[in-house]
Amino acid sequence: MDFVLDLLKEVVKAFFTTLAAGIAKRIASRKKNKRKTTPRRRKQKGGSSK
């Protein structure tokens, strides 16, 4: 009976580890593919001042 319990614990641990890795991978890919904000325009150098 102890063998079955140990086996079940290992299976559950592997399942949750895989699940956590999948969730982390999804979060990482969302952050990576997030649209970057457009860069601000630089001030013009030497513009005409009246």
Buried (B, 14 or more C-beta within 10 A) or exposed (E): EEEEEEEEEEEEEEEEEEEEEEEEEEEEEEEEEEEEEEEEEEEEEEEEEE
